[in-house]
Amino acid sequence: MKKNDKEEILEEEESIVVTLTDLEDGSEKEFELIGEGELNGVRYFALAPLENEDGEYYIFRGTEEENGDMTFETIEDDKEFEEVEDYFNDLLFSDFDYDQQ
């Protein structure tokens, strides 16, 4: 998977909050943008719920609309998701040594 130079981990002082609306029920939930990157010409975003106690995060494909708004889409393809998940795990957790637990 091709990585480009637009890899970014967002520091706490640069916190960006994103509000997502569920298209099925209209409910809204706030997330913190914790990382973004571009793979094979597609932009992806890692978002963690603001009320996140277990360290989970979600990965979305991002598409910029003509008006400049960003639309986040779930990744349905298993292979694509696994590649992007590996990318973000490496990006976000590369300093964590799992052998030291």
C-alpha positions as YAML, in Angstrom:
chain: A
units: angstrom
residues:
- id: 1
  name: MET
  ca: [0.00, 0.00, 0.00]
- id: 2
  name: LYS
  ca: [1.46, 3.31, -1.06]
- id: 3
  name: LYS
  ca: [1.90, 5.88, 1.69]
- id: 4
  name: ASN
  ca: [2.49, 9.52, 0.88]
- id: 5
  name: ASP
  ca: [3.95, 12.42, 2.79]
- id: 6
  name: LYS
  ca: [0.58, 13.52, 4.17]
- id: 7
  name: GLU
  ca: [0.77, 11.37, 7.29]
- id: 8
  name: GLU
  ca: [-0.26, 13.17, 10.40]
- id: 9
  name: ILE
  ca: [-0.79, 12.42, 14.06]
- id: 10
  name: LEU
  ca: [-2.66, 15.17, 15.81]
- id: 11
  name: GLU
  ca: [-1.31, 16.35, 19.15]
- id: 12
  name: GLU
  ca: [-3.63, 17.12, 22.07]
- id: 13
  name: GLU
  ca: [-3.19, 20.88, 21.76]
- id: 14
  name: GLU
  ca: [-4.38, 20.65, 18.13]
- id: 15
  name: SER
  ca: [-7.59, 18.80, 19.03]
- id: 16
  name: ILE
  ca: [-10.23, 18.85, 16.31]
- id: 17
  name: VAL
  ca: [-13.77, 17.77, 17.19]
- id: 18
  name: VAL
  ca: [-15.98, 16.34, 14.45]
- id: 19
  name: THR
  ca: [-19.73, 15.86, 14.82]
- id: 20
  name: LEU
  ca: [-21.09, 12.93, 12.81]
- id: 21
  name: THR
  ca: [-24.77, 12.45, 12.04]
- id: 22
  name: ASP
  ca: [-26.15, 8.94, 11.66]
- id: 23
  name: LEU
  ca: [-28.09, 8.95, 8.38]
- id: 24
  name: GLU
  ca: [-30.46, 6.23, 9.59]
- id: 25
  name: ASP
  ca: [-31.74, 7.79, 12.81]
- id: 26
  name: GLY
  ca: [-30.42, 11.37, 12.69]
- id: 27
  name: SER
  ca: [-28.54, 11.06, 15.97]
- id: 28
  name: GLU
  ca: [-25.30, 13.01, 16.40]
- id: 29
  name: LYS
  ca: [-22.10, 11.96, 18.13]
- id: 30
  name: GLU
  ca: [-18.87, 13.89, 18.69]
- id: 31
  name: PHE
  ca: [-15.46, 12.48, 17.85]
- id: 32
  name: GLU
  ca: [-11.89, 13.71, 18.15]
- id: 33
  name: LEU
  ca: [-9.77, 13.52, 15.02]
- id: 34
  name: ILE
  ca: [-6.70, 11.52, 16.10]
- id: 35
  name: GLY
  ca: [-5.07, 10.86, 12.74]
- id: 36
  name: GLU
  ca: [-5.38, 11.17, 9.03]
- id: 37
  name: GLY
  ca: [-3.56, 9.86, 6.03]
- id: 38
  name: GLU
  ca: [-3.74, 9.14, 2.35]
- id: 39
  name: LEU
  ca: [-3.29, 5.69, 0.88]
- id: 40
  name: ASN
  ca: [-3.47, 4.93, -2.83]
- id: 41
  name: GLY
  ca: [-4.95, 8.38, -3.47]
- id: 42
  name: VAL
  ca: [-7.77, 7.99, -0.92]
- id: 43
  name: ARG
  ca: [-8.03, 10.04, 2.28]
- id: 44
  name: TYR
  ca: [-8.74, 8.24, 5.55]
- id: 45
  name: PHE
  ca: [-9.47, 9.55, 9.03]
- id: 46
  name: ALA
  ca: [-9.15, 7.97, 12.49]
- id: 47
  name: LEU
  ca: [-11.77, 9.30, 14.90]
- id: 48
  name: ALA
  ca: [-12.14, 8.52, 18.61]
- id: 49
  name: PRO
  ca: [-15.39, 9.14, 20.49]
- id: 50
  name: LEU
  ca: [-15.04, 12.08, 22.91]
- id: 51
  name: GLU
  ca: [-16.35, 9.87, 25.70]
- id: 52
  name: ASN
  ca: [-13.79, 7.16, 25.01]
- id: 53
  name: GLU
  ca: [-12.59, 5.18, 28.00]
- id: 54
  name: ASP
  ca: [-11.32, 2.04, 26.28]
- id: 55
  name: GLY
  ca: [-9.08, 3.55, 23.59]
- id: 56
  name: GLU
  ca: [-11.22, 2.51, 20.65]
- id: 57
  name: TYR
  ca: [-11.28, 4.49, 17.45]
- id: 58
  name: TYR
  ca: [-13.10, 4.34, 14.13]
- id: 59
  name: ILE
  ca: [-11.72, 4.59, 10.62]
- id: 60
  name: PHE
  ca: [-13.55, 6.42, 7.85]
- id: 61
  name: ARG
  ca: [-12.91, 7.16, 4.20]
- id: 62
  name: GLY
  ca: [-13.15, 10.89, 3.57]
- id: 63
  name: THR
  ca: [-14.53, 12.55, 0.46]
- id: 64
  name: GLU
  ca: [-14.45, 16.31, -0.01]
- id: 65
  name: GLU
  ca: [-17.66, 17.69, -1.45]
- id: 66
  name: GLU
  ca: [-17.75, 20.51, -4.02]
- id: 67
  name: ASN
  ca: [-18.72, 22.98, -1.28]
- id: 68
  name: GLY
  ca: [-15.63, 22.04, 0.75]
- id: 69
  name: ASP
  ca: [-17.44, 19.93, 3.36]
- id: 70
  name: MET
  ca: [-15.95, 16.55, 4.23]
- id: 71
  name: THR
  ca: [-18.15, 13.46, 4.05]
- id: 72
  name: PHE
  ca: [-17.08, 10.42, 6.11]
- id: 73
  name: GLU
  ca: [-17.98, 6.97, 4.84]
- id: 74
  name: THR
  ca: [-17.60, 3.58, 6.47]
- id: 75
  name: ILE
  ca: [-15.27, 1.15, 4.71]
- id: 76
  name: GLU
  ca: [-17.29, -1.86, 3.56]
- id: 77
  name: ASP
  ca: [-14.52, -3.81, 1.78]
- id: 78
  name: ASP
  ca: [-12.71, -6.12, 4.25]
- id: 79
  name: LYS
  ca: [-9.37, -6.01, 2.44]
- id: 80
  name: GLU
  ca: [-9.39, -2.21, 2.19]
- id: 81
  name: PHE
  ca: [-10.35, -1.92, 5.86]
- id: 82
  name: GLU
  ca: [-7.57, -4.26, 7.02]
- id: 83
  name: GLU
  ca: [-4.95, -2.33, 5.04]
- id: 84
  name: VAL
  ca: [-6.13, 1.00, 6.43]
- id: 85
  name: GLU
  ca: [-6.42, -0.41, 9.96]
- id: 86
  name: ASP
  ca: [-2.80, -1.65, 9.77]
- id: 87
  name: TYR
  ca: [-1.73, 1.78, 8.51]
- id: 88
  name: PHE
  ca: [-3.38, 3.60, 11.44]
- id: 89
  name: ASN
  ca: [-2.22, 1.08, 14.03]
- id: 90
  name: ASP
  ca: [1.35, 1.63, 12.82]
- id: 91
  name: LEU
  ca: [0.87, 5.41, 12.72]
- id: 92
  name: LEU
  ca: [-0.84, 5.77, 16.09]
- id: 93
  name: PHE
  ca: [0.83, 3.05, 18.13]
- id: 94
  name: SER
  ca: [4.33, 2.71, 16.64]
- id: 95
  name: ASP
  ca: [5.93, 3.92, 19.91]
- id: 96
  name: PHE
  ca: [4.11, 1.33, 22.03]
- id: 97
  name: ASP
  ca: [6.15, -1.80, 22.75]
- id: 98
  name: TYR
  ca: [3.70, -4.67, 23.16]
- id: 99
  name: ASP
  ca: [6.50, -6.93, 24.49]
- id: 100
  name: GLN
  ca: [6.93, -4.71, 27.57]
- id: 101
  name: GLN
  ca: [3.47, -5.44, 29.01]
...
